[in-house]
Amino acid sequence: MRHLLLACLALPLTAAEPFFRAGDRPIVFLGDSITEQAQWTTPIETWLLVRHPQWKLSFRNLGWGGDSTSMWERGGTEAGLARDLLPLAPGAVLIDYGMNDARSGEQGLPGFVRDLTTIVERSRAVGAEVVVVSPSPEERDQAGQPAGSAYNHMLARYASAAEAVAASAGVPYVDQLAPFIATIEAGRAAGMLDLETRLVPDAVHPDAAGGLIMAATILRALGETPHLTRIDLDAATGTAETDGCDVEVEGGAGPAFTLRVSDRTLPWPLPREALVAFSLPGSPAADLENHRLVVRGLPAGRYQLQVDGRDRVVRSAAELESGIDRGTLRSDDEQAARLLAAVEAKNHLVFHRWRRVQLFAIPPWLAGDDEAKRSVEAKRSAELARLDVGIAAAEAAIEPLRHAQPYRLTIAPAAPSRPVALTADSAPDGVVLAWRLPDTDAVASVVERATGTGVFAELARVPAPATTWRDPAPVDAARYRVRALGAKALSSPSLAAAPGAAPGFAAAYFRGKALAGAPAVERIDAEINMDWSAAESPLGASEFSVRWSAKLTPPSGAAMVLSVTSDDGVRVWLDGDLALDEWRDQAPARFTVDLPDRPVEVVIEYYQGAGGAVTRLEWSAANTPRAVVPASAARPLFTSAP
């Protein structure tokens, strides 16, 4: 069965003429480092896998950093094709060259046309259907230039030449240069992109969001249509109208409902970093994926939405009536994330097999040692066979993840938000507690205390809006916490405070990068100013994670900015709201968050993978230079009982 339906003209295809088809032969991506880094190829792969779960599909990425249509990195165009592409017997080849070719300027155009024509012809000669894709743009800060780069004028010349090659060969051509430039410029005009926030951070290689712009442009041009679903629930009648999915109202009446939702396909598996591409004005990705939930006629108030019993979001009745993005609710979001991870793992195996084993070159100093060469070749053959088994297993693991599974969506009145910024101060007549209630849904606060047993027990109920209470009979080494009581439910507990605790940050250290299980070490860190590259953490130099918690009191009247420097991942919550999420491997990078002009509960989560290990918490103000947050400004808050 063919992978693709060959187009007759080198023009973007319409939805009536979809390009992609099921087939037994791989879809191959061919290009330079922009292809090798897989920021545009992986979204195309995952889109096709989940949009067409009944199709048989496989993919191979043949991107090569520094490559051009001359394939000089591969020994020349003819040799490179014969070695890398043609043995795969591709069903389809998406060709994306030009970024490096255009460095040769006008004089390089004839060679580009010649070599691109060879790639197209050789691919078609083995029965592959071909798409020629324009180069992507540079993004710089040169005033008055498209996307800030004069080089884009030369890239446009090469894009026109690529279009002419496609037209001559009678194969589809996709221009993703112009839409990408238009998105960058619209994003800058809207203040969403600037010289610090770019889709092409190093000027040449798109990031995940830029890769999604490329992928969306290509998918649309090749006939893939937007994937839109809608659930419209009438709370008065308990009935639902749907589009693109199936829903059964299993139970509930009035303000509480449980729906059994069967989506026909998974949401698009994408990394979190790519999602900004959906919100950029004029983005080709803008409405390619959209899932809406509308709930009409709910009584005023806030509602907790759960998926398969797990809390997802809290929204007001007005927000639900206007409609919310259901993409954040679907149970199969986790399945989509597992599918993305499985695709990336498979692609890593494929790359390793090809570049690290198949193309491993015997060093020249062994050229005359036949026995050594035979030994190397025998080991190469064995390793290739082992990797082939692993790749087949990885592709088999992808298959069941492509199919959406039903899940239960529950909508019910929400408990109040948990209290935040708790303090416990020893006084002559007991322990004085103070806290803050983030919203007005609470009718009372429930004070709890734990002693050496580690079990929290209720001490008192404090009617709202009061947010202080005194324990007249304190117990040594006790910790306190508070819950908010609403009309129908009790909130999750606040973080715990301990009277007499040393100033600083409560620190819980975990083995591994996921903050999983019980902490291996708990202590109070006076400051967050660590360089574990030089001095090891309590758990060694790599593969650990930390959670710090404290009530932070900025200097009175100062508009402070909190700065976090991290290598590797870091997340920051302020009063229970996620304010910063940079949970990834990275070189030391500094991120900033604005602090409110009042005491605030701060939770910082950090993980260290391997290599450099730095984490630092600083603050600054308009007339105050950046400095490490001192222990005197932090009161520890604990995530566990004594």
Secondary structure, 3 states (H helix, E strand, C coil): CCCECCCCCCCCECCCCCCECCCCCCEEEEECHHHHCCCCHHHHHHHHHHHCCCCCCCEEECCCCCCCCCCHHHCCHHHHHHHHHHHHCCCEEEEECCCCHHHHHHHHHHHHHHHHHHHHHHHHHCCCEEEEECCCCCCCCCCCCHHHCCHHHHHHHHHHHHHHHHHHHCCCEECCHHHHHHHHHHHHHCCCCCCCCCCCCCCCCCCHHHHHHHHHHHHHHECCCCEEEEEEEECCCCEEEEECEEEEEEEEECCEEEEEEEECCCCCCCCHHHHHHHCCCCCCCCCCEEEEEEEECCCCCEEEEEECCEEEEEEEHHHHHHCEEHHHCCCHHHHHHHHHHHHHHHHHHHHHHHHHHHCCCCCHHHCCCHHHHHHHHHHHHHHHHHHHHHHHHHHHHHHHHCCCCCEEEEEEECCCCCCEEEEEEEECCEEEEEEECCCCCCCEEEEEEECCCCCEEEEEEEECCCCEEEECCCCCCCEEEEEEECCCCECCCCCEECCCCCCCEEEEEEECCCCCCCCCEEEEECCCEEECCCCCECCECCCEEEEEEEEECCCCCCCCEEEEEEECCEEEEECCEEEEEECCCCCCEEEEEECCCCCEEEEEEEEECCCCCEEEEEEEECCEEEEECCHHHEEECECCCC
